[in-house]
């Protein structure tokens, strides 16, 4: 089956310029190296996020709102690990995409759905941190059913934008290097409809969420700096509660930073490809942001592990901490949120003062 995304009569998609749209344009050695890299990242990501989900399932009735957000992120990260990386790895070893146009569309949909879902979940986490730090009355209001409702909306949001190309607005197409598929960014060069599609996707699935994340953490930093002198007059219990809350925020900031660092280069290359001249991005260069973006799902379990070990090392010797740790915490968010569970509304009012 051919690709239905057609532009003006003089427009020829990039994947048809070379005849076979699914033939790799990398060297065999580069494909093998990419396959090994993706294989390692896939195993680490699936194992790490799978373990987070396993430990969460064992105590599912006790999960608090911040934990539910982190678990949702782990689901998206696990999903992109098991639905995309095996196909990319096998195709790289074979030096061509093996699954045809239908497989390309399914692969592209899964990658966009899980990637978009991860970013929107991180946006919700950032807003949660912003409201918790800068508007303390929000904390007691948020309940489990509110969190479930928000997360359902996250899934619908990601599914809506990922499905639009399958319904005729936009499309999925092979990457320039041939062994992977993505959104057809090159439609921006084909028609006004293509430009509208690309710009809309960029705004609602990248620019807007990123702006919310940056806004949230900038406001948190400003709030913390303005409150630091006031906190010095509070008693030890209030200081301890504030420190624990900020540890939770630091973990969320690290997770968001890791995701954006992984995906921003890919977004930049996509924009250049969409609105620049044909072959404006060299093939060998275009594969690097793709590989970096696909590594984003492995960062979060590592961040949870390192932050938990760092906290343990402060209480015990590092050797003893490593020896005594029998399981990975479901998330650092849970560890901290449970620690501040006993904070009273009166204390929170003093913090807001």
C-alpha positions in Angstrom: 0.0 0.0 0.0 1.4 3.4 -0.9 1.3 6.5 1.2 -1.8 8.6 0.6 -0.3 12.0 1.7 0.0 13.9 -1.5 0.9 17.5 -2.1 0.8 19.7 -5.2 1.5 18.1 -8.6 5.2 19.2 -8.4 5.7 18.0 -4.9 7.6 14.7 -4.4 7.9 13.4 -0.8 11.5 13.0 0.4 11.0 9.2 0.8 10.2 8.8 -2.9 13.2 10.8 -4.1 15.5 7.7 -3.6 13.2 5.1 -5.1 12.8 2.6 -2.2 11.3 4.6 0.7 12.4 1.9 3.3 16.0 1.3 2.3 18.5 2.5 4.9 20.6 5.5 3.9 23.1 4.8 6.6 26.1 2.6 6.3 25.7 -1.1 7.5 28.1 -0.4 10.4 26.1 2.7 11.5 22.9 0.6 11.3 24.4 -2.1 13.5 25.7 0.4 16.0 22.2 2.1 16.1 20.6 -1.3 16.6 22.8 -2.2 19.5 22.2 1.2 21.1 18.5 0.9 20.8 18.5 -2.6 22.1 20.4 -1.6 25.2 18.2 1.4 25.8 15.1 -0.7 25.2 16.1 -3.3 27.7 17.0 -0.8 30.4 13.9 1.2 29.9 11.5 -1.7 29.8 13.1 -3.2 32.9 13.3 0.0 34.9 9.8 1.2 34.1 8.4 -2.3 34.4 9.8 -2.6 37.9 8.3 0.7 38.9 4.9 -0.5 37.7 5.4 -3.9 39.4 6.2 -2.3 42.8 3.3 0.1 42.4 0.8 -2.7 41.6 1.7 -4.4 44.9 0.5 -1.4 46.9 -2.1 0.0 44.5 -4.7 0.8 47.1 -2.2 3.1 49.0 -1.1 5.2 46.0 -1.4 9.0 46.5 -1.9 11.6 43.8 1.8 12.4 43.1 2.5 8.7 42.8 -0.3 8.2 40.3 1.2 10.8 38.0 4.6 9.2 38.2 3.1 5.8 37.5 1.2 7.2 34.5 4.6 8.5 33.2 6.1 5.0 33.7 3.3 3.4 31.7 3.9 5.8 28.8 7.7 5.2 29.0 7.2 1.4 29.2 4.8 1.5 26.2 7.2 3.4 24.0 9.9 0.9 25.0 8.0 -2.2 24.0 6.1 -0.9 20.9 8.8 1.0 19.1 12.4 0.0 20.0 12.1 -3.7 18.9 11.0 -2.7 15.4 13.6 -0.1 15.0 16.3 -2.5 16.2 15.3 -5.3 13.9 15.1 -3.0 10.9 18.5 -1.5 11.7 20.0 -4.9 11.8 18.3 -5.7 8.4 19.5 -2.4 6.9 15.9 -1.4 5.9 12.4 -1.0 7.4 10.8 -4.4 7.3 7.2 -3.7 8.1 5.8 -1.8 5.1 3.5 1.2 5.1 1.0 -0.2 7.5 3.7 -1.1 10.0 5.1 2.4 9.5 1.8 4.0 10.4 1.3 1.9 13.5 4.9 2.5 14.6 4.6 6.2 14.0 1.3 6.3 15.9 2.7 4.4 18.9 5.8 6.6 19.1 3.8 9.8 18.9 1.1 8.7 21.3 3.5 7.5 24.0 5.9 10.4 23.5 3.1 13.0 23.6 1.6 11.3 26.6 4.9 11.4 28.5 5.3 15.1 27.9 1.7 16.0 28.9 2.1 13.9 32.0 5.2 15.9 32.9 3.3 19.0 32.3 0.7 17.9 34.8 3.4 17.0 37.3 4.9 20.5 36.8 1.6 22.2 37.4 1.0 20.0 40.5 4.4 21.1 41.9 3.7 24.8 41.1 0.3 24.7 42.8 1.7 22.8 45.8 4.6 25.2 46.3 3.1 28.5 45.3 -0.6 27.9 46.3 -0.5 25.8 49.4 -4.3 25.6 49.8 -4.3 23.4 46.6 -2.5 20.4 48.4 -5.4 19.3 50.7 -7.9 19.8 47.8 -6.4 17.3 45.4 -7.8 13.8 45.8 -7.3 10.5 44.0 -10.4 10.8 41.9 -9.3 14.3 40.7 -5.9 12.8 39.7 -7.6 9.8 37.8 -9.8 12.3 35.9 -6.8 14.4 34.9 -4.8 11.3 33.8 -7.8 10.1 31.7 -7.8 13.4 29.9 -4.0 13.1 29.3 -4.7 9.8 27.5 -7.4 11.2 25.4 -5.3 14.3 24.5 -2.4 12.1 23.4 -4.7 9.7 21.5 -6.4 12.6 19.7 -3.3 14.1 18.3 -1.7 10.8 17.4 -4.8 9.6 15.6 -5.3 12.8 13.4 -2.7 11.7 10.8 -4.5 8.3 10.5 -7.7 10.1 9.7 -6.3 12.2 6.9 -4.9 15.3 8.6 -1.2 14.8 8.2 0.4 11.4 7.9 3.2 9.2 9.1 6.2 8.6 6.9 9.7 7.0 7.0 12.5 8.9 8.6 15.2 10.2 6.1 17.6 7.5 7.2 15.0 4.8 6.3 14.8 2.4 9.3 12.2 4.2 11.4 9.0 6.2 11.0 7.6 9.4 12.4 5.2 12.2 11.7 5.5 13.5 8.1 7.1 16.8 9.0 7.8 17.3 5.3 4.2 17.9 4.5 4.8 21.6 5.5 6.5 21.9 2.1 3.6 20.4 0.2 0.6 22.5 1.0 -1.1 25.0 3.3 -2.9 22.1 5.0 0.5 20.4 5.6 1.9 23.6 7.1 -1.2 24.0 9.4 -0.9 20.4 10.5 2.8 20.7 11.4 2.4 24.1 13.2 -0.6 22.9 15.1 1.2 19.7 16.3 4.3 21.7 17.3 2.2 24.1 19.3 -0.1 21.8 21.2 2.3 18.9 21.6 5.6 20.7 22.2 5.6 24.5 22.6 2.6 24.8 24.9 3.5 21.9 27.3 7.1 23.1 27.4 6.1 26.7 28.1 3.9 25.5 31.0 6.7 23.4 32.4 9.2 26.3 32.2 6.6 28.7 33.7 5.9 26.4 36.6 9.5 25.8 37.7 10.5 29.5 37.2 7.6 30.5 39.5 8.7 27.8 42.0 12.3 29.1 42.0 11.1 32.7 42.5 8.8 31.6 45.3 11.6 29.7 47.1 14.0 32.6 46.8 11.5 35.1 48.2 10.6 32.7 51.0 14.1 31.7 52.1 14.5 34.5 54.6 11.1 34.0 56.1 11.7 30.3 56.6 14.7 31.0 58.8 12.3 32.2 61.5 10.2 29.1 61.5 10.6 26.1 63.8 12.4 23.0 62.9 9.3 21.0 61.9 8.1 23.6 59.4 11.6 23.8 57.9 11.8 20.0 57.6 8.5 19.9 55.8 9.5 22.6 53.4 12.8 20.8 52.6 11.0 17.6 51.9 8.6 19.3 49.6 11.4 20.9 47.7 13.2 17.5 47.3 10.0 16.3 45.6 10.1 19.3 43.3 13.8 18.8 42.5 13.1 15.2 41.3 10.2 16.5 39.1 12.5 19.1 37.7 15.2 16.6 36.9 12.7 14.3 35.1 11.3 17.2 33.0 14.8 18.4 32.2 15.9 14.9 31.1 12.8 14.6 28.8 13.3 18.0 27.2 17.0 17.6 26.7 16.3 14.3 24.9 13.5 15.6 22.7 14.3 19.3 21.9 17.1 18.4 19.5 14.7 16.1 17.6 12.1 18.8 17.5 14.7 21.3 16.1 15.7 18.9 13.4 12.1 18.2 12.5 11.3 21.9 12.2 14.4 22.5 10.0 13.3 19.6 7.9 9.7 20.8 7.6 10.4 24.4 6.7 14.0 24.3 5.3 15.4 23.2 2.0 15.2 19.5 1.0 18.2 17.6 2.5 18.9 20.6 4.7 19.7 18.2 7.5 22.4 15.6 6.6 21.2 12.0 6.9 24.0 11.1 9.3 23.2 14.0 11.5 19.4 13.4 11.5 19.7 10.0 13.1 21.5 11.3 16.2 18.5 13.4 17.6 16.3 10.4 16.9 18.5 8.1 19.0 18.7 10.7 21.7 14.9 11.1 21.8 14.4 7.3 22.0 16.6 7.2 25.1 14.3 9.5 27.2 12.3 6.6 28.6 15.3 5.2 30.4 16.1 8.4 32.5 13.2 8.4 35.0 13.9 5.0 36.7 17.6 6.0 36.9 16.7 9.4 38.5 14.4 7.6 41.1 17.2 5.2 41.9 20.0 7.8 42.2 17.9 10.1 44.3 16.8 7.3 46.6 20.3 6.1 47.0 21.5 9.7 47.7 18.9 10.0 50.4 19.9 6.6 51.9 23.6 7.6 51.9 22.9 10.6 54.0 21.4 8.5 56.7 23.8 5.5 56.5 27.2 4.8 54.9 26.8 4.3 51.2 27.9 0.6 51.5 25.3 -0.1 54.1 22.6 1.7 52.1 23.3 -0.4 49.1 23.3 -3.5 51.1 20.1 -2.8 52.9 18.1 -1.7 49.9 15.9 -4.6 48.9 13.7 -2.9 46.4 13.4 0.2 44.3 10.9 2.7 45.6 7.9 3.1 43.3 9.0 6.7 42.9 10.8 9.4 44.7 7.6 11.4 44.5 5.9 8.8 46.8 8.8 8.7 49.3 8.7 12.5 49.8 4.9 12.9 49.7 4.5 10.3 52.4 7.1 12.1 54.5 5.1 15.3 54.4 1.8 13.6 55.0 1.6 14.8 58.6 1.9 18.5 57.7 -1.0 20.5 59.1 -3.0 23.2 57.4 -1.8 25.7 60.0 1.8 25.0 59.1 1.0 25.4 55.4 -0.6 28.8 56.2 2.6 29.9 57.9 4.6 28.9 54.9 2.4 30.9 52.6 2.8 34.0 54.8 
